[in-house]
Amino acid sequence: MTEQPLIGILDGNTLEELARVICGDDNLLYRQGWELPEFLKRAGWNNVPRYDGEYRRDWILARLQEHRENPQAIQQSIMRLGDAREYLSEPALLPQVLTAVNAFLIHEGYRLECPGGRPRLVACDPAMSYPGSQAPVELRAAMTDIVSDTKMAALLQHRLDEAAVCYSNGAHVSAIIMLGSLLEGVLLTVILQRDPTLLGRTSPDFVTMENLIKICHDAGWLGADVERFSHALRRYRNFVHARAEYREAHTPDRDTLAICWPIVHAALNDLAKA
């Protein structure tokens, strides 16, 4: 029995963005023209025509438009973008591709996820899209602007993406914990790559987030406002311990998360320009 596709007929602009991601660029997996038909075949398409040498994006967009009223084929192409087997030689690119896909797919009411390396498409409320797009503090920095180790940058970006998944599915406590973990990881990484001596005799494995915030502020990498509010996020991050949440007698909700997200954006912006 053929599984019914989740998605419906997508907007034309969505198809154009999908074509862009399939083709790839310097920040995503770049596919040469001759690789595009092979991608569609791996996605499960039948009778894929040969690449005829025209512009890559024009060719793939034409194929998508031909199948616009075939949601199953469109869904197959989206799912293949989230399949870890597409990135065996460059696994660090998968989180970046997921971010690029979800940036436009959310407006259609869907989200692409990749738990355990296998993709899944989930329905979600566009009103609960990635909160960064609505936050008072716009994120102006890429993770690679802050973290020089590309593997670590991808790992940290993945945590930011996972926080967005939690947000989109109403898991507010989990999203806040993930944001706190992300911020802690970024602060420690920045210290280690800029001036490890700032840790003194404290091992990187045992330094507290409270000290990381203080060190980065004292070094001039975090503004006073970011330092102050980062401590609030740190306290919520401690809710990873159920006992801490129990003592507070407060369960974070969507509004709490809407406060925490701009803190992370502001911290990343400060670190990028310091």
N, C-alpha and C positions, 0 to 999 in steps of 0.2 A: 504494500500500500504506500503510495507516494505521500510524504509529509507535506501538509499545506504550508505555504510560505507565511511568515509572520507579517512581512511588510506589504504595503499596498503600492500603488503607482506613485513614484517619487516625482518631486518637482524638478523642472528642467535645470535649475541652478544647482540642485543637489547632485544631479547626474554629472554636471560639469566638474564639481568638486571631487566626485568619486573618480572621474577620469584623471584628474590631476594627481590624486594619491596613487592610483594604479600605475601611472607613468613614473612617478617619483621624481625626486630632485636631489640636491646636495644634502638635504637633511633627512630624506627618506630613502628607501631602497630604490635606486635608479634602475629602471628596466629599459633596455634598448628596444628598438622597434620590433626586431625579430622575436623578442621574448614575450611580447604582449599576447600573441595567439596562444603561446604555451601556458601563460598564466590563466587564460580563460579555459583552456582544456583542463588544467589542474583543478579549476573551480567547479568543473563538471559540465561545461558547455559542450554541445555537440555541433558538428558541421561548422567549425570556426574557419573563416576564410584566411588565406595567407596574407601576411603583412605586405602592402604594396609600395612601401617606401614614402608614403605621405607623412606629414607631421604626426608624431606619436600621439599627442593628445587628440588631434582631429580623428585619427583612426579609431582609437579606443572609445571616444565619445560617440562616434557613428555606430559602433557595435552596441553600446549601451542604449542609445536611442532606438535602435532597431528592436531591442528587447524591452523597451520601457513598459509595455503592457504585459510583460511576462515576469511578474514579481519573483517567481522562483529563480530565474536566471540572474536577476539583479541581486537577489539575496545571496546566491552562491558566490558572486564576485565579492560582495562585502565580507562574507564569512571567510573567504580565502585570504583576504587582507589581514585577518586576525589569526591566521593559522601559523603557529610557531615553525612549521615545516617550511614556510617560505623564507625563513631567516636563519637557516642553520649555520651559514657562514658569518652572519652578522646579527646575532641574537639581540644585541643592544638596541637595534632599530625598531623592534616590535613595539615597545611602549610609545615611541614617537609616532609610529603609524596609527596606533590606537587613539592617541590624542588627536591626531589630524582628522581621522574618520569621525570621531565623536563630536568634534567641533561643529560639523555641519549636520551629522545624522540626528543629533539631539532635537533639531528643529522639526524633524519628521516624527518625533516621538519614540525614537529607538536609541539604544546604546549597544556598542560592540564591546564584548568582554572576552578575556582569554584565560580563564582559570585552568591551571594545569597544562597550559599549552594548546588547549583545544578551544576554538572560538564558540561563542554563543551570542545570539542577538536577543536583547530583552527590551520589552516595551517600558517606557518611562514617561513621566509628565514633562513636557517641554518647559513648564513653569519652574521645574526643579532642575534646570540645566546647571552646568558647571558654574558654581556661585561666583567664580572669579570674573565672569563677564558682567556681573551686576554689582560687584563690590565697589565701595567708595574709593578703594585704593586699587588702581589698575596695575596688574603685573606687567612690568616693562622689561624684565630680564629673563633670559633663558637660563636653564640650569647650567648649561655649558659656559655661560658668561661668568659663573661663580666658581664652579668646580672644574678644575683642569683635567682630572682623571675621568676619561670618557665613560668608563665602566661604572664608576661611582656616580657620575652625573645621571646616567641612565637608571641606576637603582633608585636614586633619590627622586627622579622624575616619576618613576613608577609608583612611588609612595604617594606623591601628589595626585597622580591619576587614580590610585585606589581610594584616596580620600573622596574624590569626586564620585566614584562608583557608590561609596557608602552614602554620600549625600543624596544622590539621585534615587536611592532605594530606601531613604528614610532612616538609615542607620547613623544617627547623629553622634552618639557617643563614640562609635567606632571611627567616624570621620575625624572627630576632634583628637582622638588618641593618635590616629595616623598623621595628622597635621603636626602634633607635638613631636612625634618621632621623626618626622621629616625635618623640622626645624632643628632639633637636637643634632641630627646627622649632618646637616649643612654647616651648623656652627662649628662642630668639631672638625669637620673636613677643612673648612676655611682656616682654622687655627693651625692645623697640621701642615697645610701647604704654604701658609704665609709666614708663621713664626712659631714653631713647636715649643720654643723655650717659654712661651707665655703660660704653658701648663705647669711650669715649675717641676716639682718632683712627682706630680700626680700622673699616674698612668692614664693614657687615653681610654683604657677600658673601665676606669673607675671615676673619671671626672663627672661631676653632676651637671645637670642642665642649668641649674642656678648659676654655677660658676662659669659655664660656657657663655651665658648671656652677659655676665659681668665682664668677662675677659674681652669679648667682642665690643662691648660698649666702651670700656676703658681704652681700647686700642683705636677708637674712633670709627669703627666699622658699623656700629648701630647707633641711631639717634636716640636721644633721651626718651622720646615718646615710644619708640619701638621697644626699647629696653623695658620700660614700665609695663607695657601691655603684654610683652612676651612672658612675663612672670605669671600673668593670668592664664595664658595658654598652658604654661608649664604645670600649673596646679590642676587644670582639667586633664592634661596628659596623664597625670598620676592616677586618673580614674581607670587606667589599665589594671590597677589593683582594686578589686571590687570593694574591699574594706574602706578604701579612701572615698569612694562614692557614697558608701553607706554612712560614713561619718559626716559627710557634707549634707546629707539628707536632701540632695538636689540632683535631679537627672537632667543633663543638658538636652535641649531641644533644638529645633531648627533655628530659632532666634539666637541661641548661644553660638551655634556654628557660624551664623551670619556675622557674628562679632569676631570670631576667631580667624576666619579666613583672611580678612584684610590685614591682620597682624602678620600673617605669613607673607603676604604679598609685600608689605612694607619692609619686612626684614630682608627678603630676597632683593628688593630694589636697593636697599641701603648697602648690602654686601656687594652688589654688582658695581656700584659706583664708587665704593671706598678705595 
